[in-house]
Amino acid sequence: MAYQHYGPPGGPPPGHGGYGGGGGYGGYNAGGFAQNRGNPGPPPATELQQALVNGDWSPFDLDTVKLLMALFDADRSGTIGFQEFSGLWQYIKEWQNVFRHFDRDRSGSIEGEELKAALSQFGYNLNPQLLQLLERKYVLDAPNKASAPPTHGGYGQPPARPGITFDRFVRCCVVVRQLTESFNRLDTQRNGWVTMNYDTFMHTVLSAP
């Protein structure tokens, strides 16, 4: 089967110039991580989740936490040690600047055109159908938002309307990057198309975050 190629290898460049100052959308619950440090061994994903918060102080999405652990678990221990967490936290701070830059309306979330602008600047020119699919996939589910109090959005505030929160924006961009890199490894002719059998397709998909 063949798949159209939409972006070059590589991915979002958090930490590169041009995104302005620091956070406001994501944070580090020092008390939560300090509490974890009192327990024997590094924290598992559910405890690390308590140490990572969005701008409205809601914990990071657990799937995003697991993805970040996979990226920074250098010794493949299944946990994050303090040094690994330091690298992870620097990565999150860099993504804060990226998020702030593309949240043009200061709503505290990323919507349609903002997502398109971010991915386009990263080199991923997805078609409208794929952009809509990404937005539906990474916007918080309605049941999760129903329990939240009314909000007005803005820096350090919960999103004013449904959109992609900081933690899910990071996961969305990392997933697009990793899927694109997987595709490019198979696109040996560099013509934007690949032919693969079922096993290769399943391995590519199941290896994705």
N, C-alpha and C positions, 0 to 999 in steps of 0.2 A: 504494500500500500504506500501511497505517496502523501507527503505532508508539506504544505507551503512553509517556507522559511521566512520569518518576520524580523529577525534581529541578529546582530553580529555577536560573536562570542564576548564573554565578559559580563558586566552587569552594573548595577547601580554603584556609584562611587562615593559612598558616605565618607566624609572627612576631606574630600577634595574641595578646592576653593569655590567660593561663589554662593554659599548658602547662609551667610550671616552668622548671627550669634547663637548662644546656647539654647537650652531646652524649653520647657513649658508644656510639653506633651507627654513625655515619658519620664520616669524617675526611678529612684533606688530607695527602697524602704530600708534604711540602715538598721533600724531596730529589728526588722524581720530577719535580715541576714545575720546580724549579730546573735540573734536567738538561735539560728541554725548553727552558728559556729560553736555554741555550747553543747551541741549534740555530737556524739561520736561519728566521725566520718563526714564527708561532704554531703550537702543537701540533695535529695532526689528532686525530681521535677516539681512535685506538688509543693515542696517547701521553697524551692527557688522561685516559684510563681508568686509567693507571698512577698518576696523581696523586690519584685519588679512591678511597677505601677504605671498606669497611664496618667495623663494630666488631670483627670478627675479622681485620682487615687483608687480607681478600680484596678484589680490585679490583671496582669497580662493574661491573655487567652492561653490556655494550657497547651494547645497545639503549637502556638508560637514559642512557648518556653521549651518544649521538646525539640523544636527545630533549632533554636539557639544552642541548646545543650549539645546537639549533634554536631553543630559547627565548631564549638569551642571545647569539646571533650577530647583534648589532644591525646590523652593516654588511653582512650576508649574504655574507660572504667565504668561508664554509665552514670557518672556523677560529675559535678563541677567542683573542683578545688578552688582555693582562694585565688591563686595566681590565674587560673582559667577564668574565674569570675571577673577579675580585673580587666582582662582582655575583652570579655563579653560586655562589661559595663562601658568601656571606651567605645566599642562598636555601637552601642545603643545611643551614647551621647552624639556620635556622628550622625546617626539616623535622625535624631531630634532636629538637627539643623536642616536636613533634607525635608523632613515633614513640614517644618515651619515655612520653608521656602515655597512649597507647593500648595499649602493651605492658603490660597490667595484671599479667600473671603473671611479668614480668621474664625471659621465655624468650629474648629476643634476636630474636624474630620475631613477626609478626602472624598470628594464626589466626582462624577463623570469626567468633566473637562480637566479637572485637576489631576485625576489619575492618568488621563491621556497625555497631559503635558509632562508628567513625571516619567512615564515609561518612554515617551518619545525622546526626552533628553538623555535617558539612559541607553538609547539606541534600539528600543523595542517598539516598532511601528505596527502595533496590532490593529486588525480591522475592527470596525464598530461592534460586530457581533461578539468577538472575543473580549473586548473591553466591557461590554454589558455582562458577559458571563463572569468575568473577574469581579466586577462590582457586586453582582448578586451573591457570589461565593463568599466574599470577605466582609460584606456588611453584616453587622450583628443581627442575629435572628430576632424577630419581633418579640417572642416570649421573654428574651433576656432584657429587652428594653422596657417591657411593660411594667416591670417592678421599679424602674428608676423614677425619681421625682422629676417634675417638669424642669427643663434646663433652657439656658439661653445661649450656650456655646461660648466660644472665644478662648483665648489663651488660658490654660489652667482650669478650664471649665469643661463639663461634659458636652458632647456634641449637641447642637441645637436641633438637628434633624438626622435621620438615618444616613449614615455614611461609613466610611472605613476608618476605624479608630487607629491610633498610632501603632499599637502592637500588630494589628492585622495588616496594616500597610507595609510594615517591615516584612511580614511573612509573605504577602502577595508579591512583593518585588523580588524577594529571594527565590521564591518558587518559579517565577517567570525566568529569572536568570539561570537557575539550575536546569529547568526544562529546555531552555534554549541551548545551553551548553551540551546537554545530552543529545539534542537534535544535531548540533554542529559536528559532534564527534562521528555521527552516522552519515552526515552529508559530505562524503569524501570528495565529491566532484565540485563542491561549493557552487551548486546551481540552484539551491533552494528547494531541492526535492530529495527524498530518500525512499528507497524500497527496502522493506523489511518483512521478515516472516513473523508469524504469530508469537513465537517464543521471544524474539528480539523486542517486539512491541511491548509484551507483558513485562519483560525485564526492565525496559526503559521506564515504563509507567510506575512499576512497583518500587523502583529505586528512587523515584522522585520523593520529595518531602511531603 
